[in-house]
Amino acid sequence: MRRRGIVLLAIAAVTASTALSACGGGSEDPAGKTTVTFWQQKFEDYQQAWFKKHVDAYNASQDKVKVDLQVVPADTWAQKLKAAQAAGKAPDIATTSYGNVAPGAAQSQFAPLDDLLPAEAFTDIKDNVKGFVTVGGKHYAYPMLVEPSTVLYYRTDLVTAAGLDPTNPPKTWDELLQWATKLTQGKVKGMTIASAGPDLGWSSWGLQYNACGRLPINDDWSKSTATEPCFEKLLDFYKTLYQSGLIPKTPKVGYADGAPYGQGEVAMMAGGSWVIGQLKNDFKAMVPKTAVAAFPSIDGDPAKTTATLGGWTLTVDAKSKGKQQAADFVKYLLAGDPAIMADFFKTSGFSKYTVRTSVDQALAGNPDATSDPFMKVISEKVVPYGKQEPAYPWDISLAFGTAIESAMKGKADVPTSLKTAAAAIDDVIKKQSLAGTAPK
Amino acid sequence: MTALDSRVAVPADPAPDGVAPQRRGRRAARRGRDNRTAYLMIAPMVVLLGIFVMWPLVYSVYLSTFKISFYEEPEFVGLDFYQYVLDSPRFWESIWVGLYYAVLTVPTGIVIALLLASFIKTLSRRAAAFMKTTVYLPAVVSTVVASVLFVFMYQDEGVVNWMLGLLNRGPVNWLNDPGYALPAIAVPGIWLSFGITTLILLAGLLDIPENYYESAQLDGAGFFARLFRITIPLLKNVLLYLLVTGFTLAIQLFELPLIMTNGGPVDATTTPNLYIFNSFRDLTPYATSFSLTASLMLFVVLGAISLVIFRLVNSDKAIDG
């Protein structure tokens, strides 16, 4: 009996160690089949289904490589990835945001894909996106999509009821404040926008560009520019929205979630283009009553940036033992048959945008894509003016987001909040030796 | 007399001198065996403590002298990160937030628990059993569940603002106003912890001999005289335990602000652990080393606070009834 227990314990230990060793690092089984792990950050439900469908199809299409797909929730992603990297078990393939490509490449975290993928895979990427994944002339990630971080959604029925013209959405921040004031009726607030520091840290990048034509750091990352007067106008804008009661003061969800708009709690919403997918999937009744416009500009100039083009890529880990196999899968999923990515954009309700010319061509023949009113506005009026997400450390974005929040919630006045942010940014520059390290 | 005292207080040896060396030798051998058994019994704990506490601590201190990268050679930076942490205003703000939270919750929790324990002591056995279960119930509620529950209660249309509305006040922006957020989090914090504090204090109260109170009453001592002259002095060690554990636990608060406010608004609820956790989530090598060093500094700060409490309360040796 005791011996049997020991045997069982040994089997359990071997099984556990086998399972753990399969967590990363590209392993090969005795039959010569290589397993590569793929960590996908958890996005909207339809994305999980899409990834699974195509991973299964890839695994069934050949018998040399098995892709092991693991979905990791966004709020545990960073610590889980770090723990895996520390243990030498980082995933062979991972979803990586554009903002993390350059910092990851600087730390030698990603394998350059130029030797692993054919050259035509890169010529297919649109010119304005190539720079997002290129560091020092090498491609460290393969782009999947772009999605503007800030777009204005509004309820046409409520706008009409308030005596406003739904075909002529606000063009300036002042007009937006007027609309929000008129649309704040009873329990329905005029609009919703980020109001918590971490959300503001990234969702305000586009409006930072809009207000000042730059982010709150100089071009070579040697000094903060947060105290420039143009940023005061940005903080004043957010402060007015919050302190005048035009946005919910206790939001139940973060900026990325469009549920308050879908549930009719607000008449307008600043949200990413991805919310279109959420509305089409979860709040279908709201879609006919919704119009989309470029987010208003500080002075009404529609050519000024109002959104950063965020989005996701796939990267191959520099320590992967199956780099080529991992890259082969990336090629299959993102750089191969345009129909695969066309299927993705269709599934997303055209709430995200292509990064490859060939996928654009594949979608050109799709009447759903060409007639989608939301897609037309965003691709013509927002995407062309969108800027790349910053590649500097998150602490800088957080310092500026905290300054906006501080002004909104009355912790400090606008100039003091900006001074605090500038000091925090200069501190990050000094301690992380950032001066002169901005990617070219 | 404590168990320790009874072991030490061995009766005097009445044996004549001739027999003494032999007996002394036997006693020494027995003591040696006893010691061996004692060492053997504490060995597993010492080994486990060594493997899981001492070694990681020493190794962490060693690692904190490097800028850790998982892809490139770690860069030796000496004590730079200690200076970075000590320089960081956000680290010190988080310590103040932790201390403020501890000040809000620990004394309040102890006072409520003392009142409840005194009340339970006066009840019949059956009523006391019912009350003890009722009071302990929040302690078994998951912090996550409590956090979500209180987030709903603090909403604009939540029950708290509804009650304020009955008094023609509010609505108050409980979780999104830098002035209210931490006290708002302290309420579920107290609610979750006072059950166990009550039971510990009740055990302490029941340990105080009833005849002390009877004598005091005969001498004409009122309620407050009995409270301050008998109850509190005799509960000193229990209160010291509750203060030290309460403060160190409160400063290390993590789940409530993580779920209810994510450290906001404007860092008003960023406790030290949450600050370290958020620092760690940044994917840079700097962030990894910084959060590790900040954890070690927090360890020092917590040790110092415990030491200060010990000094302030000036603990005596246990007083037996």
Interface residues (C-beta under 8 A of the other chain):
Chain A: A78 Q79 L81 K82 Q85 A86 A90 N100 P103 G104 Q107 S108 Q109 K187 S195 A196 G197 P198 P248 K249 T250 P251 K252 A318 K319 P393 W394 D395 T402 E405 S406 K409 G410 K411 A424 D427 K431 Q432
Chain B: S69 F70 Y71 E72 Y84 D87 S88 P89 R90 Y154 Q155 D156 E157 N173 W174 L175 N176 D177 P178 N262 G264 P265 V266 D267 A268 F277 F280 R281 D282 L283 T284 P285 Y286 A287 T288
